[in-house]
Amino acid sequence: MEFPDPDEIAHLIDPQPYPSFARVSYDPPTETLPDLLATVRSELDRLPLDDLEPGATVAVGVGSRGIHRLDDVVTETITSLEERGFDPVVVPAMGSHGGATPEGQREILAALDITEDRIGAPIDARMDVEKLAEVDVGGTTTPVYLSAAALEADAVLVINRVKPHTNFTGRIESGLCKMLTVGLGKQRGAQAFHSTAIEQGYVPTIESLVAAIRDAAPVLGGLAIVENFHEETGHLEAIPASSLEDREPDLLERARNEMATLPEDDIDLLVVDELGKEISGAGMDTNVIGRYRVLNAPDPEDPSIKLIYARGLTAKTSGNGNGIGLADITRRAAVEQLDLRKTYANALTSGSLAKAKLPPVAPNDELALRIALNALGGYDPETARVAWIENTTDLAEFYVSDALLEEIVDDVTVRSRARLTFDDGTAEFERV
């Protein structure tokens, strides 16, 4: 596909003055777990490990990206299980991610520094699944799949962060339950889950599948992680399998109260430097940008952002640009980073097709911003409320226009004043 060069579209929209900006820091009160690894060990004692025979194999399901010190948590879990006389094996629990291939899922784990050498245990990345049952969800018959590697073990334990989901809102969202039903379901399980969830709702689908998996597989439970505003571990708790659906809602509420968000809901233009799967399952955290773009799931009421400009992808997302469709405009540099095979594997499995759509592609930053500001209608640099962030996870420091600064000045600290400049069409902030 060929996109227009700057001189082919520059004449369509006249240049316009830009707002003045300030770089601000944002640091709301939060808590950090003081001794993460000691907590991992003590919490494992809450799981029914005494029910296992010496030498029992324990499948440890992991795979969500962007979790603070996940490699340390996994390694400590493996070591602790071995010291208790068990034989752990790590099983990627990430649905269709990594292009729905064993090699791709190993690649994702390696990017998280979860390798056999690092954790001291084998990794079984087979995509094979077994059908455990069929469940009725609101009149829809849904097959229940689980990783064959997990089923071959004597026990299954999952490790995941509990947080607001990027597609829906409910009493159970991202966490241990979803990792069991979607992550360990591999591609077939993830596809079956999403097909029913889109029609009948995510929460009832999760609850029905968790119950079936618990009946058919030796699930111990899992380690639930809650992160704070700075994406550090604020809380870690072991939840036995029998208590998963009862305990996760409380942890979800805690996660929602402490998650990274912007200090203002009403924004005209949000510029995002990078999106990626390690930032959010949707590339950009939909709870930060206020967009789910999922069939039968209304967008959040807040925040309200009129336009989003996505400038590029992270290196760690390895071309998976799922989420670029949440933006209203992007640039050629971002499109050149896309691996459509990985992006489509993710979007087609989840059924969340809008996230893989390609928005209008500008040649560079200068024209992208010219297009975006014009699209706001009645643009005035003195009143435009613009926020410019690195990504939707790192929100401790970012740029805001003067009009937006006036609204949030009591919540942030101004670090410096800045003006927007361009070097061969690429945006840069110059301190003034």
C-alpha positions in Angstrom: 0.0 0.0 0.0 1.3 3.4 -0.9 0.6 6.4 1.3 0.8 10.0 0.0 4.0 12.0 0.4 3.9 15.3 2.4 3.7 17.5 -0.7 0.7 15.6 -2.0 -1.5 16.5 0.9 0.1 19.5 2.7 -1.9 21.9 0.5 -5.2 20.5 1.7 -4.9 21.9 5.2 -3.2 25.2 6.0 -0.6 25.2 8.8 -1.8 26.6 12.1 -0.2 27.8 15.3 0.3 25.3 18.1 -0.6 25.6 21.8 2.1 26.4 24.3 2.9 23.4 26.5 4.2 22.5 29.9 5.8 19.2 31.0 4.1 18.2 34.2 4.5 15.4 36.8 1.6 13.6 38.4 2.1 11.5 41.5 -1.2 10.6 43.4 -0.9 8.7 46.7 -0.2 5.0 46.3 1.2 1.9 48.0 4.0 -0.4 47.0 4.5 -3.9 48.4 7.8 -3.8 50.5 9.1 -7.3 50.0 7.6 -8.9 46.9 9.5 -12.2 46.9 8.9 -12.9 50.5 5.2 -12.3 49.9 5.3 -14.8 47.0 6.6 -17.5 49.3 4.2 -16.8 52.2 1.2 -16.5 49.9 1.9 -19.9 48.2 1.3 -21.5 51.6 -2.3 -20.5 51.3 -2.8 -22.8 48.3 -3.6 -26.5 48.9 -0.1 -27.7 48.0 -0.2 -30.2 50.8 -2.8 -32.2 48.8 -0.1 -33.0 46.2 2.2 -36.0 46.3 6.0 -35.4 46.4 7.3 -35.1 42.8 3.9 -33.9 41.5 4.1 -31.8 38.4 2.7 -28.2 38.6 1.8 -26.3 35.5 2.4 -22.6 36.1 0.4 -20.5 33.6 1.9 -17.1 32.8 2.0 -14.7 29.9 0.4 -11.3 30.5 2.7 -8.5 29.5 3.6 -5.3 31.3 3.4 -6.8 34.8 6.0 -5.3 37.1 8.8 -7.8 38.0 6.8 -10.7 36.6 10.1 -12.6 35.9 11.0 -12.4 39.5 7.6 -13.5 40.7 7.7 -16.5 38.3 11.2 -17.5 39.3 10.4 -17.3 43.0 7.3 -19.4 42.4 9.3 -22.0 40.6 12.0 -22.1 43.2 9.5 -22.3 46.0 7.6 -25.2 44.3 10.9 -27.1 43.8 11.9 -26.6 47.4 8.5 -28.1 48.4 9.4 -31.2 46.4 7.3 -30.5 43.2 8.3 -30.5 39.6 7.1 -27.2 38.0 6.7 -26.4 34.3 5.7 -23.1 32.8 2.9 -23.1 30.3 2.2 -19.9 28.3 -1.3 -18.7 29.1 -1.9 -16.1 26.5 -4.6 -17.4 24.1 -3.7 -16.5 20.5 -0.9 -14.1 21.3 2.5 -14.5 19.5 0.7 -15.3 16.2 -0.9 -18.4 17.8 2.3 -20.4 17.5 4.6 -22.1 20.1 7.5 -20.1 18.7 5.7 -16.9 19.0 4.6 -17.6 22.6 8.1 -18.5 23.6 9.2 -15.3 22.0 6.8 -13.3 24.1 7.9 -15.0 27.3 11.6 -14.4 26.4 10.8 -10.7 26.0 9.5 -10.8 29.6 12.8 -12.4 30.6 11.0 -15.7 31.3 13.3 -18.3 29.8 14.2 -21.8 30.9 17.6 -20.6 31.9 16.2 -17.6 33.9 13.4 -19.5 35.8 15.2 -22.8 36.1 12.3 -24.9 34.7 11.1 -26.1 31.4 8.6 -24.2 29.2 5.9 -26.2 27.4 4.6 -23.9 24.7 2.4 -26.4 22.7 -0.8 -24.9 21.3 -2.6 -28.3 21.7 -5.8 -28.2 23.7 -8.3 -30.7 25.0 -12.1 -30.2 25.1 -13.2 -30.5 28.7 -16.9 -29.9 28.4 -19.7 -27.8 26.8 -21.5 -25.2 28.9 -24.6 -23.3 28.3 -24.2 -19.5 28.6 -27.5 -17.7 28.2 -28.7 -20.3 25.7 -25.4 -20.4 23.7 -23.6 -23.7 23.8 -19.9 -23.1 24.3 -17.0 -25.6 24.2 -14.5 -25.4 27.0 -10.8 -26.0 26.0 -7.7 -26.2 28.2 -4.0 -26.5 27.3 -3.0 -30.1 26.9 0.3 -29.2 28.6 -1.6 -28.0 31.7 -3.9 -31.0 31.7 -0.9 -33.4 31.7 0.3 -31.9 35.0 -0.9 -33.0 38.4 -1.9 -29.4 39.3 -2.4 -26.0 37.6 -1.5 -22.6 39.1 -1.8 -19.3 37.3 -0.1 -16.0 37.9 -1.7 -12.8 36.6 -2.5 -9.2 37.4 -6.0 -8.3 38.4 -7.0 -5.1 36.6 -9.8 -3.4 34.6 -10.2 -5.1 31.3 -9.8 -3.3 28.0 -13.1 -4.6 26.4 -15.7 -4.6 29.1 -16.7 -3.7 32.6 -18.0 -6.1 35.2 -17.5 -7.8 38.6 -14.7 -9.9 37.1 -12.4 -8.5 34.4 -8.7 -9.3 33.8 -7.2 -11.6 36.3 -6.9 -15.3 37.3 -10.3 -16.3 36.1 -9.7 -14.9 32.6 -6.3 -16.4 32.4 -7.8 -19.9 33.1 -10.6 -19.5 30.6 -8.8 -17.6 27.8 -5.1 -17.7 28.4 -4.9 -21.5 29.0 -7.5 -22.1 26.4 -4.9 -21.2 23.8 -6.2 -20.0 20.4 -9.2 -22.4 20.2 -10.3 -21.6 23.7 -9.8 -17.9 23.3 -11.8 -17.9 20.1 -14.7 -19.9 21.6 -14.7 -17.7 24.6 -14.8 -14.4 22.8 -17.5 -15.6 20.4 -19.8 -16.3 23.2 -18.8 -13.4 25.4 -19.5 -10.9 22.6 -23.1 -12.3 22.4 -23.9 -13.2 26.0 -21.5 -11.0 28.0 -18.0 -11.5 29.3 -18.7 -12.0 33.0 -21.3 -14.8 32.6 -19.0 -16.5 30.1 -16.0 -16.3 32.3 -18.0 -17.7 35.3 -19.4 -20.6 33.4 -16.1 -21.6 31.9 -14.2 -21.3 35.3 -16.7 -23.6 36.9 -16.3 -26.2 34.1 -12.5 -26.0 34.2 -12.4 -26.3 38.0 -14.6 -29.4 37.8 -12.5 -31.1 35.1 -8.9 -30.0 35.8 -6.7 -30.0 38.9 -6.7 -26.3 39.5 -4.9 -25.1 42.7 -5.7 -21.4 42.2 -3.3 -18.6 41.5 -1.3 -15.6 42.6 -3.2 -12.4 42.0 -1.2 -9.2 41.5 -2.6 -5.7 42.0 -0.4 -2.8 40.7 -0.4 0.8 41.8 -0.4 4.1 39.8 3.3 3.6 39.0 2.7 0.1 37.7 4.6 -1.4 40.6 3.3 -4.2 42.8 1.0 -2.8 45.5 -0.5 -6.2 46.6 0.0 -9.9 45.9 -2.4 -12.5 47.1 -2.9 -16.3 46.6 -6.4 -17.3 45.9 -7.5 -21.0 46.1 -9.5 -22.3 43.1 -12.7 -22.4 45.1 -12.6 -18.7 45.9 -11.6 -17.2 42.6 -14.9 -15.7 41.6 -15.6 -14.5 45.1 -12.3 -12.8 45.8 -11.4 -11.2 42.4 -14.1 -8.5 42.5 -12.6 -6.9 45.7 -9.1 -7.0 44.1 -10.5 -5.5 40.9 -12.0 -2.6 42.8 -8.6 -1.9 44.5 -6.9 -2.1 41.1 -9.4 0.3 39.6 -8.8 2.9 42.4 -5.0 2.7 42.1 -4.5 2.3 38.3 -2.7 4.9 36.2 -5.1 7.4 34.7 -4.9 11.0 33.5 -5.8 13.8 35.9 -8.5 15.1 33.6 -11.3 13.4 31.7 -12.2 16.0 29.0 -9.5 16.2 26.4 -9.6 17.5 22.8 -6.5 15.7 21.5 -4.5 12.9 23.1 -1.1 12.2 21.4 0.3 8.8 22.3 3.9 8.1 21.4 3.7 4.3 21.5 1.2 1.5 21.8 1.9 -2.2 22.4 0.7 -5.4 23.9 3.0 -5.1 26.9 1.4 -1.7 27.5 -2.2 -3.1 27.3 -3.9 -6.0 25.7 -5.6 -3.4 23.5 -2.3 -1.6 22.7 -3.6 1.4 24.6 -5.4 1.0 27.9 -9.0 1.6 27.0 -9.7 2.7 30.6 -7.3 5.6 30.1 -8.5 6.6 26.6 -12.2 5.8 27.2 -12.7 3.6 24.2 -13.6 -0.1 24.1 -14.8 -0.3 20.5 -16.3 -3.7 21.1 -19.7 -5.0 19.8 -22.4 -5.0 22.5 -20.1 -3.3 25.0 -20.6 0.5 25.4 -17.6 2.7 25.8 -16.9 4.1 29.3 -18.6 7.3 30.1 -15.2 8.8 31.2 -12.7 9.9 30.0 -14.0 11.7 27.0 -11.3 12.2 24.4 -12.3 13.7 21.1 -9.3 12.6 19.0 -6.3 10.3 19.5 -3.1 10.4 17.5 -1.0 7.2 17.8 2.6 7.9 16.7 4.1 4.4 16.8 4.6 0.9 18.3 6.8 -0.3 21.1 9.8 -2.5 20.3 8.5 -5.2 22.6 5.2 -5.6 20.9 7.1 -7.1 17.9 4.8 -5.6 15.3 1.5 -6.5 17.0 -0.3 -3.3 16.4 -3.6 -4.4 17.8 -5.2 -1.3 19.2 -4.1 1.1 16.4 -7.7 1.1 15.3 -8.5 2.9 18.6 -6.7 6.0 17.2 -8.2 8.5 14.9 -5.0 9.1 13.0 -1.5 7.6 12.8 1.7 8.2 10.8 3.6 6.3 8.2 6.4 5.4 10.7 3.8 3.5 12.8 2.5 1.6 9.8 6.0 0.5 8.9 6.3 -1.2 12.3 3.2 -3.3 11.8 3.2 -7.1 11.6 -0.2 -7.7 10.2 -0.1 -11.5 10.8 0.4 -11.0 14.5 -2.1 -8.1 14.6 -4.8 -10.0 12.8 -4.2 -13.2 14.8 -5.0 -11.2 17.9 -8.0 -9.4 16.5 -9.6 -12.3 14.7 -9.4 -14.5 17.7 -10.9 -11.9 20.1 -13.5 -10.8 17.6 -12.6 -7.2 18.5 -12.1 -6.2 14.9 -12.1 -2.5 15.3 -8.8 -2.5 17.2 -7.0 -3.7 14.1 -8.5 -1.1 11.7 -6.0 1.3 10.1 -6.9 5.0 10.7 -5.8 7.7 8.2 -2.1 7.6 7.8 -0.2 10.9 7.7 3.3 11.2 6.3 4.8 12.7 9.5 4.1 14.3 12.8 3.7 17.8 11.4 0.9 16.8 9.0 -0.7 14.4 11.4 -1.1 17.2 14.0 -2.2 19.7 11.3 -4.9 17.2 10.3 -6.0 16.4 13.9 -6.2 20.0 15.0 -8.2 20.9 11.9 -10.6 17.9 12.6 -11.4 19.3 16.0 -13.4 22.1 14.4 -13.1 25.7 15.5 -9.5 25.1 16.6 -8.0 27.8 18.8 -4.5 27.2 20.2 -5.5 29.2 23.3 -8.3 26.9 24.3 -7.3 23.5 22.8 -7.0 20.9 25.5 -4.1 18.7 24.4 -2.3 15.9 26.4 0.9 14.3 25.0 1.9 11.0 26.7 4.6 8.4 26.1 2.0 5.6 26.5 -1.0 4.8 28.6 1.0 3.1 31.3 3.7 5.7 32.0 1.7 8.7 33.2 4.0 10.1 35.9 5.2 12.8 33.5 3.7 14.1 30.3 3.0 17.3 28.3 -0.2 19.4 28.4 -1.3 22.5 26.6 -1.8 25.6 28.6 -5.6 25.3 28.4 -5.5 21.8 29.9 -2.9 22.9 32.5 -5.4 25.5 33.8 -7.8 22.6 34.7 -5.3 20.4 36.4 -2.8 22.8 38.0 -3.8 21.7 41.5 -3.1 18.0 40.8 0.2 18.3 39.0 3.6 19.9 39.3 5.0 21.9 36.4 8.5 20.7 35.5 9.2 23.0 32.6 7.7 25.1 29.8 8.0 23.8 26.3 7.2 24.6 22.7 6.5 22.2 19.9 9.1 22.1 17.0 9.7 19.9 14.0 12.8 18.4 12.5 12.0 17.2 9.0 8.4 16.7 10.0 9.2 14.9 13.2 7.8 16.5 16.4 10.1 17.5 19.2 9.6 19.5 22.4 12.0 22.4 23.0 12.4 23.7 26.6 11.7 27.4 26.9 
